[in-house]
Amino acid sequence: MRILIAGCGDTGSVLASELLQDGHEVHGLKRDISTLPDGVQAVQADLTDPATLQNLPRGIDRLVFMPTPASRDEASYRDIFINGWKNLWSSLHQAPGLTILVSSTAVLGQSDGSIVNEETVPEPGGFNGQVLWELEQLVSGHAENTLVVRFAGIYGPGREHLIKLAGSPGLEIQQSPPYFTNRIHRDDAAAVLRHMLLMDEPDSLYLASDGQPASSYEVVSWLAQAMGYPAPHGLVVESARSGKRVDSQKLFETGFRPRYPNYQAGYREVLAQRNEDEITN
């Protein structure tokens, strides 16, 4: 297959490498093509600038749309996701056989600790979820064959926010009621997309997480202990929100199994690599 990854960043590069090993022709679109894996056919372009999208590859069988905003504000989200999609779609020579849109469970704004799945009605609260929900509808209206994957929080190498947080002195975190969080390792996120690209008859929507929701206090406490730091002080905030719990059973029923089935497995490897890098440097 000839596959175009529009927004071939960190996760996209892992996906591209796996697809190359499968024998597919992979085109990676991004502004800075110097970080693309060897073997990926570079498409140097800016999704927000239509003038840079005039020489897209022809005969694309599969399109994966997964750009990253320049910053976490609504203007940047709208620019890269809404305007970027419109620019890309109008610049394609023909419609691909399948378009995969990488979205987020942020479109599901539930915050009462409830379980959410593909049947849950989107109620995005923040601007990020609102923009992505608008994008999902926009893409589905343009592309005839569309598959949306709503990812939980992606973690892994280079994504060390919680690791740094766990080492913060005097840290206080909501413990009761528990604030549920959901995640998936970067390599598993790439594997999900590869799995979807190779499926014969995928559905139009999947939620992707490791299937093991955990409270933020539990995760940060585990990380602190693993690094030899004291556990954070747990707060009781009776009126606080409780997040949501992502159910990825539909994904697992397709035969997909994550390499890192819980945060302990994933973060254990991240911490080991981090320690190895510190020793080497």
ZAFIGU-665232 format. One record per residue: residue number from 1; x, y, z of N, C-alpha, C in turn. Coordinates in steps of 0.001 Angstrom, whole numbers, plus 500000, padded with zeros to 6 digits. Layout:
ATOM;seq;n.px;n.py;n.pz;ca.px;ca.py;ca.pz;c.px;c.py;c.pz
ATOM;NUM;X;Y;Z;X;Y;Z;X;Y;Z
...
# end
This chain:
ATOM;seq;n.px;n.py;n.pz;ca.px;ca.py;ca.pz;c.px;c.py;c.pz
ATOM;1;500842;498798;500000;500000;500000;500000;500879;501254;500000
ATOM;2;500324;502315;499468;500969;503628;499507;500244;504457;500570
ATOM;3;500964;504814;501615;500350;505428;502791;500957;506805;503031
ATOM;4;500103;507791;503262;500542;509145;503616;500202;509408;505075
ATOM;5;501227;509720;505873;501023;510106;507275;501177;511616;507340
ATOM;6;500065;512310;507504;500069;513769;507553;500216;514213;509002
ATOM;7;501416;514676;509327;501749;514980;510710;502568;513835;511272
ATOM;8;503687;513543;510603;504486;512363;510951;505488;512713;512046
ATOM;9;504963;512901;513256;505808;513259;514388;506303;512031;515134
ATOM;10;506268;512097;516451;506808;511043;517307;506094;509708;517078
ATOM;11;504800;509670;517326;504032;508430;517136;503990;508042;515665
ATOM;12;503843;509016;514793;503809;508750;513364;505084;508124;512846
ATOM;13;506216;508510;513414;507494;507943;512987;507608;506478;513387
ATOM;14;507112;506144;514572;507096;504732;514994;506205;503937;514049
ATOM;15;505032;504494;513739;504116;503841;512804;504776;503664;511441
ATOM;16;505427;504706;510949;506063;504654;509632;507114;503557;509571
ATOM;17;507910;503432;510615;508968;502412;510640;508363;501016;510581
ATOM;18;507263;500809;511305;506617;499494;511291;506027;499187;509917
ATOM;19;505433;500186;509284;504838;499981;507966;505908;499700;506910
ATOM;20;507056;500346;507044;508159;500081;506119;508627;498632;506253
ATOM;21;508683;498153;507484;509084;496764;507703;508074;495798;507096
ATOM;22;506816;496238;507002;505783;495406;506385;505865;495432;504861
ATOM;23;506701;496325;504327;506852;496405;502888;505996;497449;502197
ATOM;24;505396;498363;502966;504554;499388;502368;505381;500616;501971
ATOM;25;504828;501408;501085;505447;502678;500686;504869;503765;501578
ATOM;26;505724;504434;502331;505257;505392;503334;505763;506794;503009
ATOM;27;504842;507741;502976;505153;509157;502782;504868;509880;504098
ATOM;28;505829;510646;504586;505662;511370;505831;505640;512867;505597
ATOM;29;504537;513502;505969;504381;514946;505773;504619;515669;507083
ATOM;30;505550;516638;507052;505795;517487;508205;506637;518679;507782
ATOM;31;506711;519662;508662;507487;520865;508333;508985;520579;508337
ATOM;32;509443;519877;509384;510862;519546;509507;511046;518071;509182
ATOM;33;511538;517796;507996;511643;516405;507543;512939;515737;507992
ATOM;34;513793;516472;508717;515090;515912;509121;514951;514787;510131
ATOM;35;513802;514708;510811;513619;513694;511854;512841;512474;511353
ATOM;36;512512;512438;510072;511789;511282;509547;512681;510051;509544
ATOM;37;512122;508877;509813;512919;507649;509781;513445;507369;508372
ATOM;38;514574;506675;508303;515129;506277;507014;514123;505429;506248
ATOM;39;513999;505702;504980;513086;504937;504144;511754;505606;503910
ATOM;40;511408;506578;504760;510157;507314;504577;510366;508364;503489
ATOM;41;509449;508436;502560;509528;509427;501497;509001;510756;502034
ATOM;42;509894;511732;502105;509595;512991;502775;508685;513886;501943
ATOM;43;507711;514472;502623;506854;515498;502040;506981;516722;502938
ATOM;44;507837;517652;502559;508060;518838;503381;506945;519840;503105
ATOM;45;506081;520028;504066;504922;520891;503878;504388;521348;505221
ATOM;46;503614;522419;505180;502955;522971;506357;501456;522906;506107
ATOM;47;500741;522125;506897;499308;521952;506682;498536;523265;506757
ATOM;48;499086;524242;507445;498384;525525;507560;498676;526455;506388
ATOM;49;499549;526043;505475;499926;526861;504317;499618;526092;503030
ATOM;50;498503;526385;502373;498116;525632;501170;499170;525651;500067
ATOM;51;499974;526694;500007;500972;526803;498945;502021;525706;499031
ATOM;52;502214;525126;500225;503228;524084;500397;502679;522691;500101
ATOM;53;501397;522607;499760;500737;521305;499586;500441;520987;498117
ATOM;54;501167;521629;497227;500860;521480;495803;501450;520215;495180
ATOM;55;502406;519597;495861;503077;518432;495264;502913;517182;496123
ATOM;56;501702;516925;496550;501447;515731;497335;501557;514488;496456
ATOM;57;501946;513361;497035;502070;512131;496236;500724;511692;495674
ATOM;58;500774;511079;494516;499560;510575;493869;499326;509108;494245
ATOM;59;498103;508667;494040;497787;507261;494243;497855;506794;495679
ATOM;60;497490;507670;496626;497527;507304;498037;496379;506330;498356
ATOM;61;496730;505178;498907;495723;504180;499285;495141;504453;500673
ATOM;62;496006;504921;501580;495597;505157;502952;496160;506499;503421
ATOM;63;495323;507262;504113;495738;508542;504693;495560;508473;506199
ATOM;64;496611;508832;506926;496529;508942;508387;496735;510410;508737
ATOM;65;495728;511034;509316;495797;512454;509660;496040;512579;511151
ATOM;66;497252;513002;511526;497602;513067;512945;498583;514202;513244
ATOM;67;498224;515447;512884;499120;516572;513151;499146;516943;514625
ATOM;68;500103;517774;514979;500246;518253;516361;500173;519776;516361
ATOM;69;499352;520372;517218;499268;521840;517255;500569;522457;517758
ATOM;70;500833;523681;517313;502057;524377;517708;502053;524711;519195
ATOM;71;500874;524929;519758;500749;525214;521184;499360;524814;521645
ATOM;72;499195;524732;522968;497915;524277;523516;496980;525459;523752
ATOM;73;496498;526034;522660;495486;527075;522734;494516;526864;521583
ATOM;74;493336;527435;521698;492286;527154;520722;492661;527581;519312
ATOM;75;493327;528733;519188;493703;529222;517863;494629;528234;517159
ATOM;76;495593;527691;517885;496529;526731;517299;495817;525435;516925
ATOM;77;494899;524999;517785;494130;523780;517490;493298;523950;516225
ATOM;78;492610;525065;516129;491769;525289;514961;492614;525415;513694
ATOM;79;493759;526050;513821;494611;526267;512658;495111;524953;512078
ATOM;80;495648;524067;512941;496249;522831;512435;495203;521762;512141
ATOM;81;494167;521666;512964;493198;520594;512774;492113;520958;511748
ATOM;82;491441;522066;511929;490344;522429;511026;490880;522973;509698
ATOM;83;491685;524040;509773;492220;524623;508533;493201;523665;507866
ATOM;84;494010;522974;508680;494977;522033;508127;494300;520912;507363
ATOM;85;493197;520380;507934;492476;519318;507236;491894;519836;505916
ATOM;86;491249;521000;505948;490648;521552;504731;491713;521756;503656
ATOM;87;492873;522289;504053;493954;522523;503089;494442;521212;502475
ATOM;88;494628;520204;503341;495127;518924;502852;494123;518261;501922
ATOM;89;492863;518216;502346;491856;517506;501562;491685;518141;500178
ATOM;90;491717;519460;500129;491546;520142;498843;492779;520010;497963
ATOM;91;493913;519592;498536;495148;519469;497764;495413;518048;497296
ATOM;92;494685;517064;497817;494878;515686;497388;494450;515507;495937
ATOM;93;495177;514683;495205;494848;514448;493802;493595;513585;493656
ATOM;94;493385;512681;494611;492182;511852;494627;491961;511363;496058
ATOM;95;490737;510942;496344;490427;510484;497700;491095;509139;497962
ATOM;96;491707;508969;499109;492291;507667;499451;491206;506636;499714
ATOM;97;491596;505361;499668;490628;504303;499938;490147;504303;501367
ATOM;98;490989;504747;502294;490631;504831;503719;491350;506005;504337
ATOM;99;490623;506769;505132;491214;507868;505896;491091;507548;507373
ATOM;100;492212;507546;508076;492208;507347;509521;492485;508684;510192
ATOM;101;491568;509101;511033;491716;510342;511786;492090;510017;513223
ATOM;102;493199;510575;513670;493617;510417;515064;492960;511518;515887
ATOM;103;492037;511123;516745;491330;512056;517606;491685;511738;519064
ATOM;104;490866;512184;519975;491181;512052;521398;489918;511777;522199
ATOM;105;490095;511078;523314;488967;510853;524215;488540;512159;524891
ATOM;106;489249;513247;524597;488843;514555;525111;487497;514990;524547
ATOM;107;487071;514389;523423;485747;514730;522882;484642;514214;523796
ATOM;108;484992;513298;524689;484050;512781;525677;484312;513520;526979
ATOM;109;483513;514505;527260;483801;515388;528386;483289;514906;529722
ATOM;110;482813;513679;529789;482275;513174;531056;483339;513280;532159
ATOM;111;482928;513702;533340;483893;513892;534425;483360;513391;535762
ATOM;112;482445;512419;535693;481834;511894;536916;482351;510497;537252
ATOM;113;483463;510098;536615;484026;508779;536864;483353;507670;536092
ATOM;114;482446;508004;535202;481682;506984;534472;482532;506313;533400
ATOM;115;482083;505144;532964;482751;504398;531905;482248;504917;530556
ATOM;116;483188;505192;529645;482820;505684;528320;483293;504691;527263
ATOM;117;482523;504598;526179;482898;503728;525064;482452;504381;523760
ATOM;118;482411;503592;522686;482063;504148;521375;480617;504607;521291
ATOM;119;479770;504151;522209;478360;504554;522201;478119;505829;522998
ATOM;120;479104;506286;523736;478945;507475;524572;478816;508720;523703
ATOM;121;477823;509539;523998;477594;510765;523228;478658;511799;523593
ATOM;122;479362;512357;522603;480390;513364;522888;479804;514584;523596
ATOM;123;480474;514998;524658;480112;516210;525390;481401;516952;525738
ATOM;124;482144;517399;524725;483435;518023;525007;483292;519288;525843
ATOM;125;484113;519368;526881;484069;520538;527745;485123;521560;527380
ATOM;126;486368;521091;527168;487458;521996;526840;487531;522293;525353
ATOM;127;488287;523328;525001;488388;523711;523586;489031;522605;522754
ATOM;128;489948;521840;523362;490614;520785;522591;489609;519723;522143
ATOM;129;488770;519280;523058;487748;518308;522699;486730;518872;521728
ATOM;130;486386;520139;521888;485404;520766;521009;485931;520853;519577
ATOM;131;487199;521241;519426;487783;521346;518087;487899;519972;517444
ATOM;132;488317;518975;518215;488477;517635;517662;487125;517012;517298
ATOM;133;486107;517288;518065;484771;516796;517731;484288;517446;516427
ATOM;134;484569;518730;516261;484242;519416;515006;485025;518795;513844
ATOM;135;486289;518463;514108;487117;517847;513070;486576;516480;512672
ATOM;136;486183;515672;513648;485629;514348;513343;484449;514464;512378
ATOM;137;483574;515401;512633;482404;515579;511775;482807;516109;510402
ATOM;138;483800;516982;510382;484274;517551;509125;484891;516470;508241
ATOM;139;485759;515659;508827;486434;514607;508064;485423;513580;507560
ATOM;140;484490;513199;508400;483480;512217;507995;482612;512740;506861
ATOM;141;482443;514053;506818;481654;514643;505752;482403;514713;504434
ATOM;142;483730;514740;504496;484545;514817;503284;484882;513429;502745
ATOM;143;485452;512591;503600;485979;511293;503174;484900;510219;503283
ATOM;144;484728;509451;502228;483673;508439;502211;483971;507303;503184
ATOM;145;485209;506833;503208;485612;505752;504105;486516;506321;505189
ATOM;146;485949;506534;506359;486664;507186;507456;486667;506315;508696
ATOM;147;487803;506259;509353;487946;505550;510617;488524;506538;511626
ATOM;148;487820;506737;512719;488271;507641;513779;488784;506817;514949
ATOM;149;489989;507128;515401;490545;506497;516600;490703;507578;517663
ATOM;150;489962;507441;518739;490075;508381;519865;491044;507801;520885
ATOM;151;492225;508396;520950;493246;507910;521870;493099;508540;523249
ATOM;152;493372;507742;524264;493565;508274;525609;494934;508959;525635
ATOM;153;495366;509440;526776;496634;510149;526865;497817;509272;526464
ATOM;154;498597;509741;525508;499755;508985;525031;500978;509355;525869
ATOM;155;501655;508340;526395;502872;508558;527168;503988;507712;526568
ATOM;156;505198;507925;527068;506329;507154;526560;507590;507996;526527
ATOM;157;508602;507571;525782;509869;508312;525724;509646;509765;525319
ATOM;158;510220;510669;526111;510092;512090;525823;508815;512725;526339
ATOM;159;507913;511921;526831;506652;512436;527382;506678;512194;528887
ATOM;160;507378;513062;529605;507729;512794;530997;507056;513740;531989
ATOM;161;505910;514271;531632;505235;515212;532519;504969;514596;533892
ATOM;162;504381;513403;533912;504047;512785;535196;505296;512354;535956
ATOM;163;506334;511968;535222;507586;511583;535880;508180;512778;536609
ATOM;164;508196;513922;535950;508718;515140;536586;507822;515566;537737
ATOM;165;506511;515413;537539;505574;515779;538598;505795;514925;539837
ATOM;166;506036;513634;539646;506217;512716;540767;507443;513063;541602
ATOM;167;508410;513741;541011;509615;514120;541738;509548;515497;542364
ATOM;168;508378;516136;542278;508230;517497;542816;508088;517463;544337
ATOM;169;508886;518260;545056;508775;518280;546524;507467;518919;546974
ATOM;170;506888;518352;548039;505661;518907;548602;504448;518767;547706
ATOM;171;504452;517771;546847;503367;517616;545877;502066;517197;546562
ATOM;172;500973;517839;546173;499641;517490;546668;498752;517137;545472
ATOM;173;498046;516002;545582;497193;515527;544490;495871;515032;545054
ATOM;174;494812;515301;544334;493485;514810;544709;493509;513291;544831
ATOM;175;493134;512820;545999;493065;511376;546236;491635;510886;546370
ATOM;176;490788;511715;546946;489389;511339;547141;488494;512536;546832
ATOM;177;487495;512338;545976;487240;511126;545205;488343;510897;544175
ATOM;178;488574;509650;543761;489641;509399;542793;489364;510098;541464
ATOM;179;490419;510683;540894;490288;511283;539567;490874;510295;538569
ATOM;180;490004;509655;537797;490447;508596;536890;491154;509170;535667
ATOM;181;492234;508508;535289;492988;508871;534099;493133;507634;533211
ATOM;182;493393;507881;531950;493505;506804;530966;494690;507095;530067
ATOM;183;495388;506037;529653;496602;506274;528872;496888;505100;527946
ATOM;184;497817;505355;527024;498314;504315;526139;499750;504676;525786
ATOM;185;500622;503673;525765;502021;503909;525434;502142;504321;523971
ATOM;186;503099;505180;523699;503306;505650;522324;503451;504513;521328
ATOM;187;504223;503490;521686;504429;502374;520761;503145;501586;520533
ATOM;188;502315;501500;521560;501027;500833;521390;500080;501680;520540
ATOM;189;500169;503010;520667;499351;503886;519832;499698;503680;518358
ATOM;190;500994;503596;518065;501426;503339;516690;500947;501962;516226
ATOM;191;501008;500986;517135;500575;499625;516789;499078;499571;516520
ATOM;192;498303;500369;517244;496860;500432;516994;496597;500915;515569
ATOM;193;497293;501972;515169;497086;502522;513834;497514;501524;512759
ATOM;194;498613;500844;512972;499039;499812;512018;497974;498722;511927
ATOM;195;497461;498306;513077;496417;497279;513138;495197;497713;512334
ATOM;196;494798;498988;512477;493630;499493;511769;493872;499562;510263
ATOM;197;495082;499949;509879;495409;500050;508454;495338;498694;507754
ATOM;198;495599;497639;508510;495668;496307;507919;494383;495497;508082
ATOM;199;493406;496056;508813;492138;495345;508998;491333;495339;507698
ATOM;200;490621;494246;507451;489821;494131;506231;488567;495000;506272
ATOM;201;487823;494935;507357;486571;495678;507443;486444;496340;508823
ATOM;202;487235;497389;509062;487148;498052;510362;485856;498850;510496
ATOM;203;485435;499075;511734;484317;499958;512003;484784;501401;511828
ATOM;204;483877;502324;512036;484209;503735;511804;484745;504443;513044
ATOM;205;484684;503789;514224;485120;504458;515454;485645;503453;516464
ATOM;206;486799;503779;517048;487374;502976;518126;487949;503905;519192
ATOM;207;487832;503495;520459;488536;504142;521557;489773;503310;521875
ATOM;208;490903;503986;522065;492163;503266;522259;492859;503704;523545
ATOM;209;492926;502775;524485;493692;502957;525713;494236;501591;526095
ATOM;210;494996;501520;527188;495481;500205;527619;494391;499412;528338
ATOM;211;493232;500039;528522;492112;499340;529137;492175;499253;530645
ATOM;212;493118;499999;531244;493295;499945;532699;493270;501354;533285
ATOM;213;492091;501953;533437;492023;503281;534059;492621;503242;535467
ATOM;214;493220;504340;535864;493799;504420;537206;493721;505864;537672
ATOM;215;493621;506045;538972;493532;507409;539486;494879;508107;539339
ATOM;216;494836;509406;539186;496077;510174;539051;496938;510019;540296
ATOM;217;496298;509932;541470;497074;509761;542701;497818;508424;542688
ATOM;218;497144;507374;542229;497774;506055;542174;498983;506059;541239
ATOM;219;498822;506655;540068;499903;506655;539078;501094;507447;539572
ATOM;220;500856;508644;540076;501962;509497;540528;502632;508899;541761
ATOM;221;501858;508287;542648;502440;507638;543833;503342;506480;543413
ATOM;222;502901;505702;542429;503715;504584;541939;505017;505086;541324
ATOM;223;504924;506151;540545;506120;506719;539929;507083;507252;540991
ATOM;224;506536;507917;541998;507383;508456;543057;508121;507332;543776
ATOM;225;507416;506275;544109;508043;505139;544780;509101;504501;543889
ATOM;226;508801;504359;542596;509753;503741;541668;511036;504539;541554
ATOM;227;510942;505859;541761;512129;506715;541648;512751;507052;542994
ATOM;228;512163;506516;544069;512721;506751;545388;512308;508054;546029
ATOM;229;511204;508619;545594;510698;509865;546168;509541;509565;547112
ATOM;230;509249;510478;548035;508091;510268;548912;506793;510381;548124
ATOM;231;505778;509678;548588;504475;509733;547920;503881;511127;548078
ATOM;232;503103;511574;547112;502462;512890;547245;501435;512877;548357
ATOM;233;501129;514051;548856;500094;514173;549886;498728;514091;549212
ATOM;234;497894;513175;549681;496571;513003;549093;495571;513990;549646
ATOM;235;494821;514623;548765;493826;515603;549171;492420;515027;549049
ATOM;236;491572;515401;549966;490149;515070;549892;489417;516320;549425
ATOM;237;488847;516251;548224;488143;517403;547638;486738;516924;547258
ATOM;238;485795;517100;548177;484477;516494;548009;483763;516945;546737
ATOM;239;483988;518156;546306;483263;518674;545139;484051;518499;543832
ATOM;240;485187;517800;543881;486047;517678;542702;485466;516716;541677
ATOM;241;485892;516886;540448;485490;515985;539382;486261;514668;539481
ATOM;242;485738;513655;538787;486344;512323;538890;486833;511769;537557
ATOM;243;486842;512595;536508;487328;512117;535223;486408;511065;534622
ATOM;244;486968;510200;533797;486190;509143;533137;487059;507906;533010
ATOM;245;486419;506789;532728;487134;505525;532543;486865;505011;531133
ATOM;246;487927;504929;530341;487798;504545;528941;487741;503025;528806
ATOM;247;486717;502561;528118;486536;501139;527843;487003;500868;526407
ATOM;248;488081;500104;526256;488627;499787;524936;488307;498364;524492
ATOM;249;487243;497803;525028;486898;496423;524709;486661;496216;523216
ATOM;250;486048;497192;522566;485777;497049;521132;487080;496898;520352
ATOM;251;488091;497652;520728;489407;497532;520083;489994;496151;520324
ATOM;252;489938;495676;521556;490515;494382;521893;489785;493237;521195
ATOM;253;488506;493428;520939;487743;492390;520249;488182;492211;518796
ATOM;254;488914;493183;518242;489452;493035;516887;490719;492196;516874
ATOM;255;491203;491808;518052;492422;491005;518142;493639;491785;518577
ATOM;256;493508;493099;518765;494653;493897;519192;494957;493663;520663
ATOM;257;496243;493530;520979;496689;493409;522357;497866;494361;522578
ATOM;258;497782;495226;523579;498873;496174;523810;500123;495489;524342
ATOM;259;501257;495984;523935;502528;495499;524461;502670;495905;525927
ATOM;260;502114;497072;526251;502161;497582;527627;500728;497643;528152
ATOM;261;500255;496584;528827;498847;496478;529208;498428;497338;530393
ATOM;262;499373;498030;531028;499049;498925;532134;500171;499938;532300
ATOM;263;499933;500964;533117;500921;502031;533243;502206;501544;533901
ATOM;264;502110;500536;534780;503324;500036;535423;504288;499453;534390
ATOM;265;503770;498653;533476;504622;498034;532454;505260;499087;531567
ATOM;266;504468;500075;531184;504994;501099;530289;505996;502021;530960
ATOM;267;505640;502521;532120;506531;503465;532803;507781;502778;533332
ATOM;268;507694;501497;533657;508872;500771;534111;509961;500806;533038
ATOM;269;509546;500616;531774;510517;500648;530683;511007;502073;530413
ATOM;270;510105;503041;530512;510503;504435;530304;511545;504847;531343
ATOM;271;511306;504472;532607;512253;504822;533676;513581;504108;533490
ATOM;272;513542;502856;533049;514775;502108;532829;515604;502760;531730
ATOM;273;514951;503172;530641;515658;503829;529550;516193;505186;529995
ATOM;274;515433;505857;530818;515852;507167;531335;517113;507026;532183
ATOM;275;517127;506010;533032;518302;505778;533866;519511;505401;533018
ATOM;276;519273;504600;531993;520371;504193;531105;520950;505391;530362
ATOM;277;520078;506293;529935;520532;507489;529234;521350;508388;530163
ATOM;278;520927;508498;531446;521657;509313;532394;523048;508755;532655
ATOM;279;523140;507419;532732;524449;506774;532949;525350;506996;531739
ATOM;280;524759;506847;530544;525537;506997;529302;526050;508428;529139
ATOM;281;525207;509376;529519;525582;510788;529355;526428;511303;530516
# end
